[in-house]
Amino acid sequence: MTVVGVVGAGIMGAGVAQNLAQSGHAVRLVDISADAVASALERIELNCRMSRMLGGPAVDAGEVLAAITAGTGLDLLADAEVVIENIPEDESLKHELYRRLDAVCQPGCVFVANTSAIPITRIGSWTGRPEQVVGVHFMNPVPMKPAVELIPGHHSSAQALATVRELLASMDKKPIDVNDSCGFISNRVSHVFMNEAAYLVYEGVATAEAVDEVFRSCFGHPMGPLETLDLIGVDTVLQSIEVLHEHFADSKYRPCPLLKQMVDAGLLGRKSGEGFYRHGPDSRGPADRAGRNGHLAAVRSGSEN
């Protein structure tokens, strides 16, 4: 058993904590928001109970939750051998967090950055232990995904990488080696894909339903790009595409104005109950899904600024 800290109790952090607990690790789940911690524990319990229905293994929710100690103080991480960071893609927030983790965590603790876009070498520079910082890009939903991107920073040591590989093996995750670059592989491609899909709706080329149906029916994708965007979170995708745009200064990463307006309106996807689709008990299937076409038409008539 390894004691593993998980910082950030959003959808991704909750998934990482669940996967670790299912794999026999003692988990310390931390978030600055007590409400986020409570919601994460509820989400983990529900996901465990629904695991078999979703094609996963039978999971004892009680055993998983018993392996997780949750709270709002970083002092919970004092005995962690590895800490996995999952907070939003805001460099100022991450910089401050890693400074505090340096002070709280034991000297041998390895920091794993579960970032979707920020280069690992940059994150390592915010700590006093850059050789112990490794990037792992987990995919959502974490317990159901068999692979991750494994990204060493410039200073990442062989020992830190070996520790992370061993942890991933215990979680039944296949590491795919990627060199350190903003967005790595998956988000360099997927976020342009989702952003361009949003532009199609924003420009009135097609409805969200039509865009997704093309990729489900013509290309065999299990989910369309806008369904995927809703699953990840409109705010999360927007943050990542903004990081890519700033880092590369390339217009192909210019965020769709619609995404910005949806975030301002609180239309964040599944986690808020509404994004490009409505989600919840009243949305029982494709025939009942309501796209954001009325809202989007209003957005299209406005300014892009």
Secondary structure, DSSP 4 states (H G I P E B T S, - for coil): --EEEEE--SHHHHHHHHHHHHTT-EEEEE-S-HHHHHHHHHHHHHHHHHTGGGTS----HHHHHHTEEEES-GGGGTT-SEEEE---S-HHHHHHHHHHHHHHS-TTPEEEE--SSS-HHHHHTTSS-GGGEEEEE--SSGGG--EEEEEE-TT--HHHHHHHHHHHHHTT-EEEE--S-TTTTHHHHHHHHHHHHHHHHHTTSS-HHHHHHHHHHTT--SS-HHHHHHHH-HHHHHHHHHHHHHHH--GGGPPPHHHHHHHHTT--BTTTTBSSSB-STT--SGGG---SHHHHHHHHTS---
